[in-house]
C-alpha cells in the first residue's frame, strides 16, 4: 500500500511538472520569437530559424530615427508614474475610510463600488469622452491621469481587508498621544502596509503603462501619444511591413515592466497574499 501511494504521488508530480513545462513553453516561445526578431536583419517577421544567423541592432536605431519613440517613452513614463502615485494614494485612503469610519450609507457605498468594479471600463468611454471634450482635456496627458486615478477607489476591498486586521490598540494609543487621522494613517497604517503598497503601485503602474484603448481615444497628435498608441499607429500606417522595427519597440516597451516585476517580485507576493489572507 505504501509503495502504491508513493507511485501515485510520483505520477501526479510528473503530470503537474509536465503541464507546467508545456505552459512555460507556450508562454515563453512567442516572447522569445519577438525578442530574437528584433535582432534579425530585414523586415519580415517570419523566419525559418528561431535564432537569427546574424544579429543586428539597426532596428533599435531606426526606431528612434524614424519615429518619435523617445518622446512616446517619456509621455508613457510620466503618465504611468503620476497615475501610480495618485491611484495608490486614493485607494489607500478609500480602504482606510471604509475600515475605520462608520457613517450612514457605508455598506451601500461599498456595495455600489464593488458592483461598478465588475463592469468593463470601456463601457463608460463615451460618457468620459464627452466629459473630457466639455472640459477641453482631449489630447492631453492630464485626461489620462485623471481617468486612471479616479477609478482606483473601486479597488478598495483588498486594502480594507488588510487594514481591518491592524489592531485598534495601535490607533487608540496614537490618539491618546494626540494624533489625528492623518498622523495615524501615515505613521501607523502606511509603514505596516508596505508590501501591499508595493503591489498596488506596481499593478497601477503596469496598467497605465500598457493601456491602449483609452489612450487611443484621447490622444490625437503624434507628439502626445504613448508607446501603445504609437506602436499601433506604426503598424497600421505605411510602415506596416516593418515588423522587425515593431518587434524592437515591443522589446523596449516590455523591458521596464519586466524589470519592475522582477525587482519587486517578493513584495508583490507578500502584498497579494497578505491582503487575501487578512481580508
Number of C-alpha atoms within 10 A of each C-alpha: 6 6 8 9 10 11 12 11 12 12 12 12 12 12 12 12 12 12 12 12 12 12 11 11 12 11 11 11 12 11 15 14 17 21 18 18 29 27 21 26 16 15 17 13 17 11 11 6 8 14 14 15 8 8 13 14 12 16 24 19 12 13 18 14 11 10 15 16 22 13 17 21 18 15 18 22 18 17 21 23 19 17 27 26 15 19 26 25 17 20 25 26 18 20 23 21 17 21 19 14 9 10 9 7 9 13 12 10 12 16 12 12 17 16 11 13 15 9 10 9 12 11 9 10 15 11 11 16 17 12 13 19 14 10 10 11 17 19 20 17 19 14 22 23 20 17 15 23 21 15 16 22 20 19 20 22 21 21 26 23 20 23 25 16 13 16 9 12 9 12 20 13 12 17 14 9 8 9 15 12 14 11 14 17 16 11 14 15 19 15 11 14 18 14 22 24 22 21 23 25 21 21 17 22 24 18 15 24 26 18 18 17 13 19 22 17 14 22 20 14 9 16 14 21 27 27 28 22 22 22 21 14 16 18 15 11 9 9 13 14 15 16 21 26 31 25 26 24 24 18 19 16 18 13 11 14 17 11 11 13 16 11 11 15 15 13 18 22 15 17 22 17 14 17 22 14 11 15 15
